[in-house]
Structure formats: C-alpha cells, structure tokens
Amino acid sequence: MGKPDNRRSICAWGAGLALIVVSLGVCPGCNEDEAMQVFRDSAADSLKTGISTIFDGLLDGTFAVVQMGDDAATRDEQEEAAEGGG
C-alpha cells in the first residue's frame, strides 16, 4: 500500500511543477492591455455573428409574415370567386 501513496505524491509534485512552469512561461508575456486587446478581438467576432444572426432572423420573420398575409388574401379571393361563380 506504500506504492499508491508514493505515486500520488509524485503525480502531485509533477502537476505542481508543470503548473509553475506553465504560469512562468505564459504570464510574463501578458500585460493588462494585451489581454484586453485579445478579449476585444475575440468578443468582437462573436458579437458580430450574434447580431447578424438576430437581424437575419428578424428579416426572415418579417418576410414570412408578409408572405403569409399575401397567401391569406389570395385564398380569400379564390373563395369569393368560387362562391360568385357557383
């Protein structure tokens, strides 16, 4: 039972060491301005996609309502013609 505890401590030390190496390698290159610029660049693409999707949905919905109104008017005209002709 000594071996699993020994493995766990080695894995814990390895994970801690890897975390330290990664944080030292990544963080010194970032400052607040660079981080905000990266955030704005990635957020701008998502916002653009979301707004254009909403606009496309509203436009499609408007055309669907107009087309449905035209279809209803055509059906009413057809019913009137059928009643008047028969």
C-alpha positions as a Markdown table, in Angstrom:
| # | Residue | x | y | z |
|---|---|---|---|---|
| 1 | Met | 0.0 | 0.0 | 0.0 |
| 2 | Gly | 3.0 | 2.3 | 0.1 |
| 3 | Lys | 3.3 | 2.4 | -3.6 |
| 4 | Pro | 0.0 | 4.1 | -4.4 |
| 5 | Asp | 0.7 | 6.9 | -1.9 |
| 6 | Asn | 4.2 | 7.3 | -3.4 |
| 7 | Arg | 2.7 | 7.5 | -6.9 |
| 8 | Arg | 0.2 | 10.1 | -5.8 |
| 9 | Ser | 2.9 | 12.3 | -4.2 |
| 10 | Ile | 5.0 | 12.0 | -7.4 |
| 11 | Cys | 2.0 | 12.9 | -9.5 |
| 12 | Ala | 1.1 | 15.8 | -7.2 |
| 13 | Trp | 4.7 | 17.2 | -7.4 |
| 14 | Gly | 4.7 | 16.7 | -11.2 |
| 15 | Ala | 1.4 | 18.6 | -11.6 |
| 16 | Gly | 2.6 | 21.4 | -9.3 |
| 17 | Leu | 5.9 | 21.7 | -11.2 |
| 18 | Ala | 4.1 | 21.7 | -14.5 |
| 19 | Leu | 1.7 | 24.4 | -13.3 |
| 20 | Ile | 4.6 | 26.6 | -12.2 |
| 21 | Val | 6.4 | 26.1 | -15.5 |
| 22 | Val | 3.3 | 27.0 | -17.5 |
| 23 | Ser | 2.5 | 30.0 | -15.4 |
| 24 | Leu | 6.0 | 31.3 | -15.7 |
| 25 | Gly | 6.1 | 30.7 | -19.4 |
| 26 | Val | 2.7 | 32.3 | -20.2 |
| 27 | Cys | 2.2 | 35.2 | -17.7 |
| 28 | Pro | 5.3 | 37.3 | -18.2 |
| 29 | Gly | 4.3 | 37.9 | -21.8 |
| 30 | Cys | 0.9 | 39.2 | -21.0 |
| 31 | Asn | 0.0 | 42.6 | -19.6 |
| 32 | Glu | -3.4 | 44.1 | -19.0 |
| 33 | Asp | -3.5 | 46.0 | -22.3 |
| 34 | Glu | -2.6 | 42.9 | -24.4 |
| 35 | Ala | -5.1 | 40.8 | -22.5 |
| 36 | Met | -7.9 | 43.3 | -23.1 |
| 37 | Gln | -7.0 | 43.6 | -26.8 |
| 38 | Val | -7.2 | 39.8 | -27.2 |
| 39 | Phe | -10.5 | 39.8 | -25.3 |
| 40 | Arg | -11.9 | 42.5 | -27.5 |
| 41 | Asp | -10.8 | 40.8 | -30.7 |
| 42 | Ser | -12.4 | 37.5 | -29.8 |
| 43 | Ala | -15.5 | 39.1 | -28.4 |
| 44 | Ala | -16.0 | 41.3 | -31.5 |
| 45 | Asp | -16.3 | 38.3 | -33.8 |
| 46 | Ser | -18.8 | 36.7 | -31.5 |
| 47 | Leu | -20.9 | 39.8 | -31.2 |
| 48 | Lys | -20.8 | 40.4 | -34.9 |
| 49 | Thr | -22.0 | 36.9 | -35.6 |
| 50 | Gly | -24.7 | 37.1 | -32.9 |
| 51 | Ile | -26.1 | 40.5 | -34.1 |
| 52 | Ser | -26.1 | 39.4 | -37.8 |
| 53 | Thr | -28.0 | 36.2 | -36.8 |
| 54 | Ile | -30.6 | 38.1 | -34.9 |
| 55 | Phe | -31.0 | 40.6 | -37.8 |
| 56 | Asp | -31.3 | 37.8 | -40.3 |
| 57 | Gly | -34.0 | 36.1 | -38.1 |
| 58 | Leu | -36.0 | 39.3 | -37.8 |
| 59 | Leu | -35.8 | 39.9 | -41.6 |
| 60 | Asp | -36.8 | 36.3 | -42.3 |
| 61 | Gly | -39.7 | 36.6 | -39.9 |
| 62 | Thr | -40.9 | 39.8 | -41.4 |
| 63 | Phe | -40.9 | 38.3 | -44.9 |
| 64 | Ala | -42.7 | 35.2 | -43.6 |
| 65 | Val | -45.5 | 37.4 | -42.1 |
| 66 | Val | -45.9 | 39.4 | -45.3 |
| 67 | Gln | -45.9 | 36.3 | -47.4 |
| 68 | Met | -48.5 | 34.6 | -45.1 |
| 69 | Gly | -50.7 | 37.7 | -45.4 |
| 70 | Asp | -50.4 | 37.6 | -49.2 |
| 71 | Asp | -51.3 | 33.9 | -49.2 |
| 72 | Ala | -54.3 | 34.6 | -47.0 |
| 73 | Ala | -55.6 | 37.3 | -49.3 |
| 74 | Thr | -55.2 | 35.0 | -52.3 |
| 75 | Arg | -57.2 | 32.3 | -50.5 |
| 76 | Asp | -60.0 | 34.8 | -49.7 |
| 77 | Glu | -60.1 | 35.9 | -53.3 |
| 78 | Gln | -60.3 | 32.3 | -54.5 |
| 79 | Glu | -63.1 | 31.6 | -52.1 |
| 80 | Glu | -65.0 | 34.6 | -53.3 |
| 81 | Ala | -64.5 | 33.7 | -56.9 |
| 82 | Ala | -65.7 | 30.2 | -56.2 |
| 83 | Glu | -68.9 | 31.4 | -54.4 |
| 84 | Gly | -69.7 | 34.0 | -57.0 |
| 85 | Gly | -69.1 | 31.6 | -59.9 |
| 86 | Gly | -71.2 | 28.8 | -58.4 |
